[in-house]
Amino acid sequence: MNAASSPAASPAEPAKHGLQILVVDDDKATGRWLQSVLSAEGYPCRVVQSPEEGEAVLRNELIDLTLVDIYLGDSNGLEFLKRVKALRPGCDCVMMTAHASVETVAHAVAEGAIEYLGKPILIDDLLALVRRLEMRRQEGPQEAAAELEPSPDSAIVGRSARMLEVYRAIARVAPSEATVLITGASGTGKELVARAIHAHSRRAAMPFTPINCGSLSEALLESELFGHEKGAFTGADRWRRGLIEATDGGTLFLDEVSETSLSFQVKLLRVLQEGEIRRLGSNTPLAVDVRVLAATNRDLAEMMQANRFREDLFYRLSVVTIPVPALEDRRDDIPLLVRHFLQDFKKRSGREVAISPEAVSALQKASWPGNVRELENVIERLAIFSATGEIAAEDVEKHRARRPAEAPAEVRATTLREMERLHITRALEEAEGNRSLAARRLGIERKTLYKKARRLGIDLGPGE
């Protein structure tokens, strides 16, 4: 048989899956793309453009998964989500939008959505989600998502993939009573995350009390948090209720919790374990009901190894950990942040200032060691000194030229580990290899220097 008469090899058929999928999106191109991707993987998929069409499908067909766009023309995808749950209680719902925020994610979860996809949707993310849901259905039903009450808008701004992860985490953890450890560099917005968790929790109507642990001495911090009785110390001429007691029923946010002493950490651990406090100068325990959120810009694992942070407190605080990305890792959010800061400037000053696309591009290329806080300050400064009412690329370049010069690349440290390694190496060099002298200058014991050197890969060389 010659090649012309031989039957053509047919492409392999995609494996058939039992998951029936409905896509509701008023954008026809997106609907067609989703259908082609899912069908190519063997998933039966229907696509409609309106909530009315979607309801008709749900009434007549057994749908397992619905992908719903939040903005459906004049309709609201969240309202349609309620109809899905009424018509098909066992149907899983995934919301989609190009305009992600902590509020939309939280509200979607509140209405029963099990996941949230930001647009443009990545094929790998979509298929991984669908396969996970299919596997979950094969293993058995899961508990429904907990309800959330609607809450005021937060000040968190960002639509990047990294920020969407933060929004998801907030939406999932907010309804619970779990303690949360929020990590990230200074200026990334850790307190905003804590406020969003509180705002979307059942404690939202109760106090949210932030306190910066690094700004107070141990004695003052203890008095502020636990309160004191009259005569507990010099100057205590009357009893005073502490912030924990005043926050009863609400949320306590401990910023820079890594800066607390070991003795204070023991007392904080008691609050978490026993749900009670003792005012300074009192032996009577007081029951308190507070949810504790904590934040740090330091590596607590390294601090535990150095015996500067209690391991038991770490595990109590980090039931859930939410890492907040640095601005360097979410540069796509810079245009959105700039627009937000300029709008905020207009509200406060009554003066409208625009920014050129070239200036925004220059800001995206710049380095931001101070993260979002630094960007906000720069935008306000540029807006104040803008003579033409528009921030130009030249203005951004002039600002960058006035910034302090960075350290040479060979000595610049970008992480806490690198900073510590550089500090110890310099101390050893200045001590000409004398380990005892270097340890004294560093304020640590010689055996601690050995431990740090091994962990950081520092060659101590022949010792004295």
C-alpha positions in Angstrom: 0.0 0.0 0.0 1.5 3.3 -1.0 1.6 6.4 1.1 -1.2 8.1 -0.8 -3.7 5.3 -0.1 -2.7 4.6 3.5 -5.1 5.9 6.1 -4.0 9.1 7.9 -3.1 8.7 11.5 -5.9 10.3 13.5 -4.9 12.5 16.5 -5.3 11.0 19.9 -8.7 11.8 21.4 -8.6 13.7 24.7 -9.5 11.6 27.8 -13.1 12.0 28.7 -13.9 13.4 32.2 -17.1 13.3 34.2 -16.9 17.0 35.3 -19.6 19.0 33.5 -18.6 22.6 33.2 -20.6 25.8 32.5 -18.9 29.1 31.6 -20.9 32.3 32.1 -19.0 35.3 30.5 -20.4 38.1 28.4 -17.1 38.3 26.5 -17.5 35.9 23.6 -13.8 35.6 22.9 -13.1 34.6 26.5 -15.9 32.1 26.4 -14.7 30.5 23.2 -11.1 30.4 24.5 -12.2 28.7 27.7 -14.4 26.2 25.9 -11.5 25.3 23.5 -9.0 24.8 26.3 -11.4 22.7 28.5 -12.8 20.7 25.6 -9.2 19.9 24.4 -8.6 18.3 27.8 -11.8 16.2 27.6 -14.1 18.3 29.8 -17.7 18.7 28.5 -18.2 22.5 28.5 -21.1 24.8 27.8 -20.7 28.5 27.3 -23.3 31.2 27.7 -23.2 35.0 27.8 -25.9 36.0 30.3 -27.2 35.0 33.7 -30.6 34.1 32.2 -29.0 31.6 29.8 -26.9 30.2 32.6 -30.0 29.6 34.7 -31.7 27.8 31.9 -28.7 25.5 31.6 -28.6 24.8 35.3 -32.3 23.9 35.4 -32.0 21.4 32.6 -28.5 20.0 32.9 -26.4 18.5 35.8 -23.6 21.0 36.0 -20.6 20.2 38.4 -18.6 23.4 38.0 -19.5 26.9 36.9 -17.0 29.5 35.9 -18.6 33.0 36.3 -17.3 36.4 35.4 -18.0 38.9 38.1 -19.0 41.6 35.7 -21.6 40.4 33.2 -22.6 43.5 31.3 -25.4 45.1 33.4 -25.6 42.1 35.6 -23.6 41.1 38.7 -21.9 37.8 38.7 -22.2 37.6 42.5 -26.0 37.8 42.2 -25.9 34.9 39.7 -23.7 33.0 42.1 -26.6 33.1 44.6 -28.9 31.6 41.9 -26.4 28.8 41.2 -26.4 27.8 44.8 -30.2 27.9 44.9 -30.6 25.8 41.7 -27.6 23.5 42.1 -26.4 23.4 45.7 -23.7 20.8 44.9 -22.3 22.9 42.0 -18.8 24.3 42.6 -18.4 28.0 41.5 -15.2 29.8 40.5 -15.3 33.6 39.9 -13.3 35.3 37.3 -12.4 39.0 36.9 -9.6 41.3 35.6 -10.3 43.7 38.5 -9.3 41.8 41.6 -9.5 43.3 45.1 -9.7 42.0 48.6 -13.4 43.0 48.7 -14.4 41.1 45.5 -12.6 38.0 46.6 -14.0 38.1 50.1 -17.6 38.7 48.8 -17.2 35.9 46.3 -16.1 33.5 49.0 -18.9 34.7 51.2 -21.5 33.8 48.5 -20.1 30.3 48.2 -17.3 30.6 45.5 -14.6 28.0 46.2 -11.9 29.8 44.1 -11.1 33.0 42.3 -9.2 33.4 39.0 -7.7 36.7 37.9 -7.8 37.6 34.2 -6.0 37.1 32.0 -6.4 33.5 33.0 -3.3 31.2 32.6 -4.0 27.8 31.1 -1.9 26.0 33.7 -3.7 27.7 36.6 -7.1 26.9 35.0 -6.4 23.2 34.4 -4.7 22.7 37.7 -7.8 24.1 39.4 -10.2 22.0 37.4 -8.2 18.8 38.0 -8.0 19.6 41.7 -11.8 20.0 41.9 -12.3 16.8 39.9 -10.1 14.9 42.3 -11.8 16.4 45.3 -15.2 15.2 44.0 -13.9 11.7 43.5 -12.6 11.8 47.1 -15.9 13.0 48.6 -17.8 16.2 49.5 -16.1 19.1 51.3 -17.5 21.5 53.8 -19.0 24.6 52.3 -17.1 27.9 52.5 -17.8 29.9 55.7 -19.9 33.1 55.4 -18.5 36.6 55.5 -20.3 39.8 56.2 -19.9 42.6 53.7 -17.4 45.2 55.0 -16.0 48.6 54.1 -13.4 48.9 51.3 -9.9 48.3 52.3 -6.9 50.4 51.3 -5.1 47.4 49.7 -4.3 48.1 46.0 -3.1 45.6 43.5 -4.2 43.1 40.8 -1.0 41.2 40.2 -0.9 37.4 40.6 1.0 37.8 43.9 -1.6 40.2 45.3 -4.4 37.8 44.2 -2.7 35.2 46.4 -2.9 37.6 49.4 -6.5 38.4 48.7 -7.4 34.7 48.6 -5.6 34.1 51.9 -7.4 37.0 53.5 -10.8 35.7 52.3 -10.1 32.2 53.5 -8.7 33.1 57.0 -10.9 36.1 57.9 -14.0 34.1 59.0 -12.0 31.8 61.2 -10.5 32.6 64.7 -7.0 31.5 63.7 -4.0 33.6 64.7 -2.2 34.9 61.6 1.4 35.8 61.1 1.9 38.4 58.3 5.4 38.5 56.9 7.1 40.9 54.5 9.6 43.7 54.3 8.9 47.1 55.8 6.5 49.3 53.8 4.7 46.4 52.0 1.4 47.0 53.7 1.2 44.3 56.5 -1.1 46.4 58.7 -3.4 46.9 55.7 -3.6 43.1 55.4 -4.4 42.8 59.2 -7.1 45.5 58.9 -8.7 43.6 55.9 -8.7 40.4 57.9 -10.5 42.1 60.8 -12.9 44.0 58.4 -14.0 40.7 56.9 -14.3 38.8 60.1 -17.1 38.3 62.5 -15.3 40.7 64.9 -15.6 43.6 62.3 -17.9 45.7 64.5 -15.6 45.4 67.5 -12.3 47.2 68.1 -9.2 46.8 65.9 -6.1 47.7 68.0 -2.7 48.0 66.4 0.4 48.4 68.5 4.1 48.6 67.3 6.1 46.4 69.6 9.4 47.8 68.4 8.6 51.3 69.4 8.1 50.7 73.1 10.4 49.5 75.9 9.5 46.1 77.5 8.1 47.7 80.6 6.0 50.2 78.7 4.8 47.6 76.2 3.7 45.4 79.1 1.9 48.2 80.8 0.2 49.3 77.6 -1.0 45.8 76.7 -1.9 44.3 80.1 -2.7 47.5 82.1 -1.8 48.0 85.8 -3.2 48.4 89.3 -2.7 51.5 91.4 0.7 51.5 93.0 2.1 48.8 90.6 5.1 51.0 89.9 6.3 54.5 90.5 3.8 56.9 89.0 1.0 54.5 88.8 -1.5 56.7 90.8 -4.6 54.8 89.6 -5.5 51.6 87.9 -5.5 51.5 84.1 -7.1 49.1 81.7 -4.7 47.7 79.1 -5.2 47.5 75.3 -5.9 43.8 75.4 -8.7 44.2 77.9 -10.0 47.2 75.9 -10.0 45.2 72.7 -12.2 42.4 74.2 -14.2 40.9 71.4 -12.1 42.5 68.7 -8.7 42.1 67.1 -5.2 42.9 68.4 -2.5 43.5 65.8 1.1 43.2 67.1 3.4 44.8 64.5 7.1 44.0 64.7 6.4 41.1 67.2 10.0 40.0 66.5 11.3 42.9 68.6 9.8 41.7 71.9 11.9 40.2 74.6 11.8 36.5 75.6 10.3 37.3 79.0 7.5 39.3 77.3 6.9 36.5 74.8 6.1 34.2 77.7 3.3 36.5 78.9 2.0 36.9 75.4 1.9 33.1 75.0 -0.3 32.9 78.1 -2.8 35.2 76.5 -2.9 32.9 73.4 -3.1 29.7 75.4 -5.3 30.6 78.3 -7.3 33.5 77.0 -6.5 35.6 80.1 -4.3 38.4 81.3 -3.1 39.8 84.6 -2.7 43.5 85.1 0.7 44.6 86.5 0.5 44.6 90.3 -2.4 42.1 90.3 -2.6 38.4 90.9 -6.2 38.1 89.6 -6.5 36.7 86.1 -9.0 38.4 83.7 -10.6 36.5 80.9 -10.3 38.2 77.5 -11.6 37.3 74.1 -9.3 38.7 71.4 -8.0 37.5 68.1 -4.3 38.1 67.7 -2.7 39.0 64.4 1.0 39.6 64.3 3.5 40.9 61.7 7.3 40.8 61.3 9.8 41.9 58.7 12.4 39.5 60.1 13.1 35.8 59.7 11.7 34.2 62.8 13.2 30.8 62.0 16.6 32.3 62.2 15.7 34.1 65.4 14.5 30.8 66.9 17.9 29.2 66.1 19.6 32.1 67.8 17.3 31.7 70.8 15.9 35.2 70.3 12.3 34.1 69.7 10.3 31.4 71.4 9.5 28.4 69.3 6.2 27.7 71.1 5.1 31.3 70.5 6.0 31.1 66.8 3.7 28.1 66.3 0.9 29.8 68.2 1.2 32.9 66.1 1.7 31.2 62.7 -1.4 29.0 62.5 -1.7 30.8 59.2 1.1 32.7 57.5 0.4 35.3 54.9 3.6 36.6 53.0 3.1 40.1 51.6 5.2 40.6 48.4 7.8 43.3 48.0 7.0 46.0 45.4 9.9 44.6 43.3 7.9 41.4 43.0 4.7 43.1 41.9 5.9 45.8 39.5 2.7 45.4 37.4 0.8 47.0 40.2 2.8 50.2 40.1 0.6 52.0 37.6 -2.5 51.1 39.7 -0.8 52.3 42.9 0.3 55.6 41.3 -3.2 56.3 40.1 -4.5 55.5 43.6 -2.0 57.8 45.3 -2.8 60.6 42.9 -6.5 60.3 43.6 -5.8 60.3 47.3 -3.6 63.4 46.9 -6.5 65.1 45.1 -8.9 64.3 47.9 -6.6 65.7 50.5 -5.3 68.7 48.7 -8.1 69.6 46.3 -5.4 69.7 43.5 -5.5 67.3 40.5 -2.1 66.2 39.2 -1.7 63.9 36.2 1.3 61.7 35.3 2.7 60.8 31.9 3.0 57.2 30.6 6.8 57.7 30.4 6.9 58.7 34.1 4.9 55.7 35.1 7.3 53.5 33.0 10.3 55.1 34.8 8.7 54.4 38.2 8.2 50.8 37.2 11.9 50.4 36.3 13.1 52.1 39.5 14.3 50.3 42.7 11.9 50.5 45.7 13.7 49.3 48.9 11.0 51.1 50.9 8.3 49.3 49.0 4.8 50.7 48.7 5.3 53.2 51.5 8.3 54.7 49.6 6.4 54.9 46.4 3.5 56.7 48.1 5.9 59.3 49.6 7.6 59.8 46.2 4.3 60.3 44.4 3.1 62.9 47.0 6.4 64.7 46.8 6.4 64.8 43.0 2.7 65.9 43.0 3.4 68.8 45.4 6.3 70.1 43.3 4.7 69.6 39.9 4.5 73.1 38.4 2.6 72.0 35.2 0.0 69.8 36.8 1.6 66.7 35.3 4.5 64.5 36.5 6.9 63.9 33.7 9.6 61.3 33.3 12.2 64.1 33.9 10.7 64.7 37.3 11.1 61.0 38.2 14.7 61.0 37.0 15.5 64.1 39.0 14.1 62.4 42.1 16.1 59.2 41.5 19.3 61.3 41.1 18.7 62.9 44.5 18.4 59.5 46.2 21.3 58.3 48.4 23.8 56.3 46.3 23.5 52.5 46.7 26.4 50.5 48.0 28.6 48.8 45.5 27.2 45.6 44.2 29.9 43.5 45.8 29.0 44.7 49.3 25.3 45.4 48.9 23.2 43.0 51.0 19.7 42.2 49.7 18.5 39.9 52.5 18.8 39.6 56.2 21.0 36.5 55.8 23.4 38.4 53.5 23.4 41.4 55.9 24.3 39.2 58.8 27.0 37.4 56.8 28.5 40.7 55.7 28.5 42.0 59.3 30.2 39.0 60.8 32.8 38.8 57.9 33.7 42.4 58.5 34.0 41.9 62.3 36.4 39.0 61.7 38.5 41.0 59.2 38.7 43.9 61.6 39.7 41.5 64.4 42.3 40.0 62.0 40.8 36.5 62.5 40.7 36.7 66.3 37.3 34.9 66.9 37.1 35.9 70.6 37.6 39.5 69.8 35.2 39.4 66.9 32.5 37.8 69.0 33.0 40.5 71.7 32.6 43.2 69.2 29.5 41.6 67.8 28.1 41.3 71.3 27.7 37.5 71.1 29.4 34.5 72.7 32.2 32.7 70.9 30.1 29.5 70.5 27.3 31.6 69.0 29.8 32.9 66.5 30.7 29.3 65.5 27.1 28.4 65.0 26.4 31.5 62.9 29.5 30.9 60.8 28.5 27.3 60.1 24.9 28.3 59.2 26.1 31.2 56.9 28.9 29.3 55.3 31.7 31.5 56.7 35.2 30.0 56.7 36.7 30.9 60.1 40.1 29.6 59.1 42.8 28.6 61.6 41.8 30.0 65.0 43.7 31.4 67.9 
